[in-house]
Amino acid sequence: MKAHIFSLMILLCSVSSNAQSMCYQWPHWDTFKQHFISDQGRVIDLGSKQEITTSEGQSYGLFFALVANDKSTFDKLLDWTEANLSEGDLSARLPAWLWGKRENDYGILDSNPASDSDLWIAYSLLEASRLWNERRYAVLAAVLAKRILREETEHIPGLGLTLLPGPYGFEIQDKTWRLNPSYVPLQIIRRFVDAYPHSPWQEVYDTSVQLLVKSAPKGFSPDWVLYHPDKGFHFTKKHDDIGSYNAIRVYLWISLLHPEDEQGKTLKAHFVPMVKATAKQGHVPVNVFAQSGHYEKRGSVGFNASMLKFLDSSQEINALVSIKQHIDHNITDELSKHYYSSVLSLFGTGAFDNRYSFSLDGKLLPQWEQQCSE
């Protein structure tokens, strides 16, 4: 009798788990998983010789799994990240940014963490705790948020408490820092301001806004920018003003801010030149130049998907329709071949199709939250 009851309990749990996963479907996520995520939970950059995995890939995978209501994949990604990028304890060590094939085995290739990935991991854990009602995620998110503040920020003279790209190597000479505008998605930082009110996340938010605006004087974001208290944000021949594979995320993150976000409205107005350039070309440029405002070449499917929400909030309807048709025609193939373009595509099309959005205070609003509770 006891064995029968135990078996019935297992069956009911299985049915409940299956019901949770079946109440929401995201085919593009399923395609991405099939081609880029191992059974163990490792996001693999297929185009690399060393079969690399980055903390960025793991962090985006966690976010997409949450958007897809795919808790089993979320846990696999989290477990793999902790075991392999954080030496078994994510609460004690921020994840190394690069892992892959070494001479005789696989392991960490560069132990320096990447702050943008750490932000996305902490955020996904925080929101997973709220949406899936699992406290252990929230505890880990809080620990990670504290470590990010302690290890990946610095009080930069004339600027304030600033998010560095990583703990080491970004003060390139005395009082000159190298910063990355695409590393500061404001909705995540705003969420941390609300979730951790006794921590200085508001100051990080304020300096991040400065970084976004002042590094892009013509409305085109660079990949990287230098900052010196006397020179402000600037570029050199060695550290130039090109914006490409990093910078495309600046427009993406800004476009995802809540429509009533006053700072978001200001930023969208500031970056309208990128929208105009996209409409003029009929596609998103792959290279832009922050100082001159020049742009060139044709971006990938992912680049185009990254601008969908921005175009949707503008008056460039013809460009939006043309680009959306191009994406629809090519995205299935893209999701089987190119890792980075694929993640940009998931972010861009997922938001455009209303699979997720962000509240005014930065909370994640997945489409399944409403569907699966009905």
Backbone hydrogen bonds, N-H to C=O, Kabsch-Sander energy under -0.5 kcal/mol:
donor,donor_aa,acceptor,acceptor_aa,energy
5,I,1,M,-2.3
6,F,2,K,-2.5
7,S,3,A,-2.4
8,L,4,H,-2.2
9,M,5,I,-2.2
10,I,6,F,-2.1
11,L,7,S,-2.3
12,L,8,L,-2.4
13,C,9,M,-2.3
14,S,10,I,-2.3
15,V,11,L,-2.6
16,S,12,L,-2.4
17,S,13,C,-2.5
18,N,14,S,-2.6
19,A,15,V,-2.6
20,Q,16,S,-2.1
21,S,17,S,-1.9
22,M,18,N,-2.3
23,C,19,A,-1.4
24,Y,21,S,-0.6
29,W,26,W,-0.8
30,D,26,W,-1.8
31,T,27,P,-2.2
32,F,28,H,-2.3
33,K,29,W,-2.8
34,Q,30,D,-2.1
35,H,31,T,-1.5
36,F,32,F,-2.6
37,I,33,K,-1.7
38,S,36,F,-0.5
38,S,42,R,-2.5
41,G,38,S,-1.2
43,V,41,G,-0.5
44,I,36,F,-3.2
44,I,42,R,-0.6
45,D,52,I,-2.8
46,L,44,I,-1.2
48,S,45,D,-1.7
51,E,48,S,-1.3
53,T,99,W,-3.0
55,S,97,W,-1.4
58,Q,54,T,-1.9
59,S,55,S,-2.5
60,Y,56,E,-2.7
61,G,57,G,-2.3
62,L,58,Q,-2.1
63,F,59,S,-1.9
64,F,60,Y,-2.8
65,A,61,G,-2.5
66,L,62,L,-1.8
67,V,63,F,-2.4
68,A,64,F,-2.3
69,N,66,L,-1.2
70,D,65,A,-3.2
71,K,69,N,-0.8
74,F,70,D,-2.1
75,D,71,K,-2.6
76,K,72,S,-1.7
77,L,73,T,-2.7
78,L,74,F,-2.5
79,D,75,D,-2.7
80,W,76,K,-2.5
81,T,77,L,-2.3
82,E,78,L,-2.5
83,A,79,D,-2.5
84,N,80,W,-2.4
85,L,81,T,-2.2
86,S,81,T,-1.0
86,S,82,E,-0.6
88,G,82,E,-2.6
89,D,86,S,-1.9
92,A,89,D,-1.1
93,R,89,D,-1.2
96,A,85,L,-2.5
97,W,112,N,-1.7
98,L,110,D,-1.5
99,W,53,T,-2.4
100,G,107,G,-2.9
101,K,50,Q,-2.6
102,R,105,D,-4.0
107,G,100,G,-2.5
109,L,98,L,-2.4
110,D,98,L,-1.6
115,S,165,P,-2.7
118,D,114,A,-2.0
119,L,115,S,-2.4
120,W,116,D,-2.2
121,I,117,S,-2.5
122,A,118,D,-2.5
123,Y,119,L,-2.7
124,S,120,W,-2.6
125,L,121,I,-2.2
126,L,122,A,-2.4
127,E,123,Y,-2.7
128,A,124,S,-2.3
129,S,125,L,-2.2
130,R,126,L,-1.5
131,L,127,E,-3.0
132,W,128,A,-2.6
133,N,129,S,-0.7
134,E,129,S,-1.0
137,Y,134,E,-1.0
138,A,134,E,-0.8
139,V,135,R,-2.0
140,L,136,R,-1.9
141,A,137,Y,-2.6
142,A,138,A,-2.3
143,V,139,V,-1.8
144,L,140,L,-2.4
145,A,141,A,-2.7
146,K,142,A,-1.9
147,R,143,V,-2.1
148,I,144,L,-2.6
149,L,145,A,-2.0
150,R,146,K,-2.3
151,E,147,R,-3.2
152,E,148,I,-2.5
154,E,162,T,-1.8
156,I,154,E,-1.2
156,I,160,G,-2.3
159,L,156,I,-2.2
160,G,156,I,-2.7
162,T,154,E,-2.7
162,T,160,G,-0.5
164,L,152,E,-3.1
164,L,162,T,-0.5
172,I,170,F,-0.9
172,I,176,T,-1.0
173,Q,176,T,-1.3
176,T,173,Q,-2.3
177,W,227,Y,-2.4
178,R,170,F,-2.8
179,L,177,W,-0.6
179,L,225,V,-3.1
183,Y,180,N,-1.8
184,V,181,P,-1.1
186,L,184,V,-0.6
188,I,185,P,-0.8
189,I,185,P,-1.6
190,R,186,L,-2.9
191,R,187,Q,-1.7
192,F,188,I,-1.9
193,V,189,I,-2.0
194,D,190,R,-1.7
195,A,191,R,-2.6
196,Y,192,F,-2.7
199,S,196,Y,-1.9
201,W,199,S,-1.1
202,Q,199,S,-0.5
204,V,200,P,-1.3
205,Y,201,W,-2.5
206,D,202,Q,-2.4
207,T,203,E,-2.3
208,S,204,V,-1.9
209,V,205,Y,-1.9
210,Q,206,D,-1.6
211,L,207,T,-2.4
212,L,208,S,-2.4
213,V,209,V,-2.3
214,K,210,Q,-2.7
215,S,211,L,-1.3
216,A,213,V,-1.2
218,K,290,A,-0.8
219,G,216,A,-1.7
223,D,242,I,-2.8
224,W,242,I,-0.5
225,V,179,L,-2.2
226,L,234,H,-2.3
227,Y,177,W,-2.3
228,H,232,G,-1.6
232,G,228,H,-3.4
234,H,226,L,-2.3
236,T,239,H,-2.5
240,D,238,K,-0.8
243,G,288,V,-2.9
248,I,244,S,-2.1
249,R,246,N,-1.7
250,V,247,A,-1.9
251,Y,247,A,-0.9
252,L,248,I,-1.4
253,W,249,R,-3.1
254,I,250,V,-2.2
255,S,251,Y,-2.3
256,L,252,L,-1.1
256,L,253,W,-0.6
257,L,254,I,-1.5
261,D,258,H,-2.2
262,E,260,E,-0.6
265,K,261,D,-2.2
266,T,262,E,-1.9
267,L,263,Q,-2.4
268,K,264,G,-2.7
269,A,265,K,-2.0
270,H,266,T,-2.0
271,F,267,L,-2.0
272,V,269,A,-1.1
274,M,219,G,-0.6
274,M,271,F,-1.3
275,V,271,F,-0.9
275,V,272,V,-0.5
276,K,272,V,-2.6
277,A,273,P,-2.4
278,T,274,M,-2.0
279,A,275,V,-2.4
280,K,276,K,-2.5
281,Q,277,A,-2.2
282,G,278,T,-2.1
283,H,278,T,-0.8
286,V,296,E,-1.0
286,V,297,K,-0.6
287,N,296,E,-2.0
288,V,243,G,-2.2
289,F,294,H,-2.0
290,A,241,D,-2.3
293,G,289,F,-2.7
296,E,287,N,-2.4
299,G,284,V,-2.9
304,N,300,S,-2.2
305,A,301,V,-2.6
306,S,302,G,-1.9
307,M,303,F,-0.7
307,M,304,N,-1.0
308,L,305,A,-1.3
311,L,307,M,-2.9
312,D,308,L,-2.4
313,S,309,K,-1.4
314,S,311,L,-1.2
317,I,315,Q,-1.9
320,L,316,E,-1.9
321,V,317,I,-2.6
322,S,318,N,-2.3
323,I,319,A,-2.6
324,K,320,L,-2.6
325,Q,321,V,-2.0
326,H,322,S,-1.9
327,I,323,I,-2.4
328,D,324,K,-2.6
329,H,325,Q,-1.7
330,N,326,H,-1.2
330,N,327,I,-0.6
331,I,327,I,-2.4
334,E,330,N,-2.0
335,L,331,I,-2.6
336,S,333,D,-1.3
337,K,334,E,-1.4
338,H,334,E,-2.0
339,Y,337,K,-0.6
342,S,338,H,-1.9
343,V,339,Y,-2.1
344,L,340,Y,-2.1
345,S,341,S,-2.1
346,L,342,S,-2.5
347,F,343,V,-2.4
348,G,344,L,-2.8
349,T,345,S,-2.8
350,G,345,S,-0.5
350,G,346,L,-1.7
351,A,347,F,-1.8
352,F,348,G,-2.2
353,D,349,T,-2.5
354,N,351,A,-1.6
355,R,350,G,-2.9
356,Y,350,G,-0.7
357,S,365,L,-0.8
359,S,363,K,-2.6
362,G,359,S,-1.8
365,L,357,S,-3.2
367,Q,355,R,-2.9
369,E,366,P,-1.0
370,Q,366,P,-0.6
370,Q,367,Q,-0.9
371,Q,367,Q,-1.7
372,C,368,W,-3.4
373,S,370,Q,-0.6
374,E,370,Q,-0.6
374,E,371,Q,-0.8
